[in-house]
Amino acid sequence: MTKKPTNWMQYSSLGFQIVITILVFLWLGTKLEHYFKISSPYGQLLGTFLGIFASLYNVIRAVK
């Protein structure tokens, strides 16, 4: 018989997923700046905002 995880155990890794997702998209934004020769903050901002939206999507999907 397997135990069901409690609610707090199900969501304990969401914080790490949020941070890692935002950092990956930030890194991709930096690479985008270098590839397309975009001025400095715009690629990083785009990557950060995409990372925030992607991580929020994951949180909403996990809570449902």
Backbone torsions as a table, in degrees:
resi	resn	phi	psi	omega
1	MET	NA	126.2	-179.9
2	THR	-95.9	145.3	178.0
3	LYS	-85.0	140.5	173.7
4	LYS	-79.8	137.6	177.3
5	PRO	-69.1	146.1	176.8
6	THR	-75.3	169.8	-174.9
7	ASN	-59.5	-42.8	-176.9
8	TRP	-68.6	-27.5	178.4
9	MET	-73.3	-32.9	179.0
10	GLN	-63.9	-37.7	-172.5
11	TYR	-103.1	9.4	-175.7
12	SER	-71.0	-24.7	-178.6
13	SER	-93.3	-1.7	-177.9
14	LEU	-63.4	-35.3	179.1
15	GLY	-62.7	-43.5	177.5
16	PHE	-65.5	-39.2	178.6
17	GLN	-63.5	-39.4	179.6
18	ILE	-63.3	-47.9	-177.4
19	VAL	-64.5	-45.5	-177.9
20	ILE	-66.4	-39.7	179.0
21	THR	-62.9	-45.1	-179.9
22	ILE	-65.1	-41.2	179.8
23	LEU	-66.4	-37.6	178.0
24	VAL	-65.3	-44.0	179.4
25	PHE	-68.8	-33.2	174.4
26	LEU	-63.0	-43.8	177.3
27	TRP	-62.6	-41.8	177.6
28	LEU	-64.1	-36.6	176.6
29	GLY	-64.4	-37.7	177.0
30	THR	-66.4	-42.1	177.0
31	LYS	-64.5	-35.6	177.5
32	LEU	-64.0	-38.9	176.7
33	GLU	-61.2	-45.1	-177.8
34	HIS	-70.6	-35.2	-177.7
35	TYR	-71.2	-45.3	-177.0
36	PHE	-97.1	3.3	179.5
37	LYS	57.3	45.9	178.1
38	ILE	-85.8	149.4	177.6
39	SER	-65.2	157.0	-159.9
40	SER	-52.6	-56.3	-168.3
41	PRO	-79.8	-14.4	-170.0
42	TYR	-72.5	-40.2	177.8
43	GLY	-68.8	-38.1	178.2
44	GLN	-67.9	-40.4	177.4
45	LEU	-64.6	-42.7	178.1
46	LEU	-61.5	-45.3	178.6
47	GLY	-63.8	-39.9	179.7
48	THR	-65.4	-45.5	-179.4
49	PHE	-66.8	-38.8	175.4
50	LEU	-64.1	-37.4	177.4
51	GLY	-65.4	-39.9	178.0
52	ILE	-64.6	-45.5	179.7
53	PHE	-65.1	-39.5	178.9
54	ALA	-66.7	-39.4	-179.9
55	SER	-71.0	-37.1	175.3
56	LEU	-65.0	-36.9	175.7
57	TYR	-61.6	-42.6	177.9
58	ASN	-64.1	-39.9	179.5
59	VAL	-65.0	-46.7	-179.6
60	ILE	-63.6	-40.7	178.2
61	ARG	-65.1	-36.2	-179.5
62	ALA	-73.6	-33.4	-178.6
63	VAL	-73.6	-34.6	178.1
64	LYS	-69.7	NA	NA
